[in-house]
Amino acid sequence: MKTDFRLSARQQNLQTILDLLDENEQLSAKELSALTGLSIVSINKLLAIILNNTEIITTDYVNTRGRRAKIYRLNYDAYQLGIVSLVEDGTEIKATYFLTNLQGKVLQKQFNNQTITSVEQLTEFIKSQTASNKPAKIIIGVPGAELDGYLQISDVKSLQGINLSLAIETATDIKTVVVNDVNASTFGAAIELNESQNIAVGIYFPNNFAPGVGIVINNRLINGADGLAGEVEYSTIDQNASLSKQIIEYTQNIISFLDPNLIIIYAEKSQLSNLQIDQIKQTIQRRLPLHEKYKIDFERSFEEDYRLGLATIGRHKILNDFIVD
């Protein structure tokens, strides 16, 4: 749970309540009061604001010690997200569209087998998918980085220099958020593994494109001063070296710089053997004997974490909209 101090006191309290309901299956006003330090009267007033302006909270009653207690839950089916993931397919980047609820439960899926050749082709695909079932927000993951709203670094050359969120909003009339693909996957894994309050780092090794890194610290994605955190293709590590050597070098640097709790290696497409993975772990352990509390995970699915991360980011954006509107 995080607090944005640019918000007013009331907005911060509303954010705290929504965050707590997102983190817990259900809570009563009394439990919310205990968790926030606010009086039950204040909690009830804040809940009334949310209930009167949105369907994001549902109410129910449970029996406790012979009494009926009113409880509150987030209604993840109240709004839908349009999730677009751009993913390596052979030597090309292609798009998949998912219509999901706010938890990322897939309601509709459509893979576009056409290589992305232009922003017009991509926006036409997204427009066709959202025409009959319009989501509350579109979240698109891209292999690249935005600078001042424009994609200046991208594995999809036809999208470089494009204000992608504006292009999609213009085509669909739906507010759109652009997220780096590795940032999204790392965030999704950190949330699912309950590591988002710690330091989690993901390293993605596609077969035909440069690697990328995502960093989550205390429930926040680290983008860097210029939005280029994790663009490791500009590091001094030799990308022509063997995959095992690259993984060792990147992981050693990350552990020595950040001392993370979790490092996720997304290299499932490379089909590393169990022996190679063990050798990588042993080499890193030998080189960094004082670092003991980190975990290296080779088992995660990049695309599943990617979708989960995009859904989580989209949900947070929608919850934030209720606070600032």
Residue pairs with C-beta under 8 A, 6 or more apart in sequence:
1 16
1 19
1 20
1 23
1 219
2 19
2 218
2 219
2 220
3 12
3 15
3 16
4 12
4 15
5 12
7 15
7 323
7 324
10 46
11 323
11 324
13 36
13 38
13 42
13 46
14 46
14 49
14 50
14 322
14 323
15 319
15 320
15 323
16 36
17 32
17 36
17 43
17 46
17 47
17 50
18 50
18 56
18 74
18 319
18 322
18 323
19 319
20 27
20 32
20 35
20 36
21 27
21 57
21 72
21 73
21 74
22 74
22 315
22 319
25 73
26 60
26 62
26 71
26 72
26 73
27 35
27 71
27 72
28 69
28 70
28 71
28 72
29 40
29 43
29 44
29 47
29 70
29 72
30 40
30 69
32 38
32 43
32 47
32 72
33 39
33 40
33 42
33 43
36 43
38 46
47 57
47 72
50 56
50 57
50 322
51 57
51 59
53 322
54 78
54 322
55 75
55 78
56 74
56 75
56 78
56 79
56 318
56 319
56 322
57 72
57 73
57 74
57 75
58 72
58 73
58 74
58 75
59 70
59 71
59 72
59 73
60 70
60 71
60 73
61 68
61 69
61 70
61 71
62 68
62 69
62 71
63 69
74 102
76 101
76 102
76 103
76 105
76 315
77 101
77 102
78 102
79 101
79 102
79 135
79 136
79 137
79 318
80 99
80 100
80 101
80 102
80 107
80 133
80 135
80 136
81 98
81 99
81 100
81 101
81 102
81 104
81 135
81 136
81 137
81 138
81 139
81 310
81 311
81 314
81 315
81 318
82 97
82 98
82 99
82 126
82 129
82 130
82 135
82 137
82 138
82 139
82 174
83 97
83 98
83 99
83 100
83 104
83 138
83 139
83 140
83 141
83 307
83 310
83 311
83 314
84 95
84 96
84 97
84 98
84 126
84 138
84 139
84 140
84 141
85 95
85 96
85 98
85 140
85 141
85 181
85 303
85 306
85 307
85 310
86 93
86 94
86 95
86 116
86 140
86 141
86 142
86 143
86 156
86 181
87 93
87 94
87 95
87 96
87 181
87 303
87 306
88 143
88 155
88 206
88 207
88 208
88 209
88 269
90 208
91 208
92 115
92 116
93 115
93 116
93 143
93 155
93 156
94 111
94 112
94 113
94 114
94 115
94 116
95 111
95 112
95 116
95 122
95 125
95 126
96 109
96 110
96 111
96 112
97 108
97 109
97 110
97 112
97 125
97 126
97 129
98 106
98 108
98 109
98 307
99 106
99 107
99 108
99 109
99 129
99 133
99 135
100 106
100 107
100 307
100 311
101 107
102 311
102 314
102 315
102 318
103 311
103 315
104 307
104 308
104 310
104 311
104 312
106 307
108 129
108 133
110 129
112 125
114 121
114 125
116 122
116 156
116 158
116 159
117 158
118 158
119 158
119 159
119 162
119 164
119 167
122 159
123 167
123 168
123 170
123 171
123 172
124 171
126 138
126 140
126 168
126 171
126 172
127 171
127 172
130 138
130 172
130 174
134 172
134 174
135 174
136 174
136 318
137 174
137 175
137 176
137 177
137 314
137 317
137 318
138 168
138 172
138 174
138 175
138 176
138 177
139 176
139 177
139 179
139 310
139 311
139 313
139 314
139 317
140 164
140 165
140 168
140 176
140 177
140 178
140 179
140 310
141 179
141 180
141 181
141 184
141 306
141 309
141 310
142 151
142 154
142 156
142 159
142 164
142 178
142 179
142 180
142 181
143 154
143 155
143 156
143 180
143 181
143 182
143 206
143 209
143 212
144 151
144 152
144 153
144 154
144 155
144 156
144 159
144 160
144 180
145 151
145 152
145 153
145 154
145 180
145 227
145 228
145 231
146 152
146 164
146 178
146 180
146 227
147 153
147 226
147 227
147 228
149 163
149 165
149 166
150 161
150 162
150 163
151 159
151 160
151 161
151 162
151 163
151 164
151 178
152 160
152 161
153 160
153 228
153 231
154 160
155 209
155 210
164 176
164 178
165 176
165 177
165 178
166 176
168 174
168 176
169 175
169 176
177 313
177 314
177 317
179 309
179 310
179 313
180 212
180 214
180 230
181 204
181 212
181 306
182 202
182 203
182 204
182 212
182 213
182 214
182 230
182 266
183 214
183 215
183 221
183 223
183 230
183 309
184 214
184 305
184 306
184 309
184 310
184 313
185 202
185 204
185 214
185 264
185 266
185 300
185 302
185 305
185 306
185 309
186 200
186 201
186 202
186 214
186 215
186 216
186 221
186 264
186 305
186 309
187 196
187 214
187 216
187 221
187 309
187 312
187 313
188 304
188 305
188 306
188 307
188 308
188 309
188 310
188 311
188 312
189 195
189 200
189 202
189 262
189 264
189 297
189 300
189 305
189 308
189 309
190 196
190 198
190 200
190 216
190 262
191 308
191 309
191 312
192 305
192 308
193 200
193 262
193 297
195 216
195 261
195 262
196 216
196 218
196 219
197 218
197 219
198 217
198 218
198 260
198 261
198 262
199 215
199 216
199 217
199 218
199 258
199 259
199 260
199 261
199 262
200 215
200 216
200 260
200 261
200 262
200 263
200 264
201 213
201 214
201 215
201 216
201 254
201 258
201 260
201 262
201 263
201 264
202 213
202 214
202 263
202 264
202 266
202 300
202 305
203 211
203 212
203 213
203 232
203 247
203 250
203 251
203 254
203 263
203 264
203 265
203 266
204 211
204 212
204 213
204 214
204 266
204 302
205 211
205 243
205 246
205 247
205 265
205 266
205 267
205 269
205 270
206 269
207 269
207 270
210 232
210 233
210 239
211 232
211 233
211 239
211 246
211 250
212 230
212 231
212 232
212 233
213 229
213 230
213 231
213 232
213 250
213 254
214 221
214 230
215 221
215 222
215 229
215 230
215 258
216 222
222 229
222 230
223 229
224 230
232 250
233 239
235 250
235 253
237 246
237 249
237 250
237 253
238 245
238 246
239 246
241 249
243 267
243 270
243 272
244 272
244 276
244 279
244 280
247 265
247 267
247 280
248 280
248 283
248 284
248 287
251 263
251 265
251 280
251 284
251 296
252 284
252 287
252 288
254 260
254 263
255 263
255 284
255 288
255 291
255 294
256 288
256 291
259 291
259 294
260 294
261 293
261 294
261 295
262 294
262 295
262 297
263 294
263 295
263 296
263 297
264 297
264 300
264 305
265 296
265 297
265 298
266 300
266 302
266 305
267 298
268 301
268 302
272 280
272 298
277 298
280 296
281 296
284 296
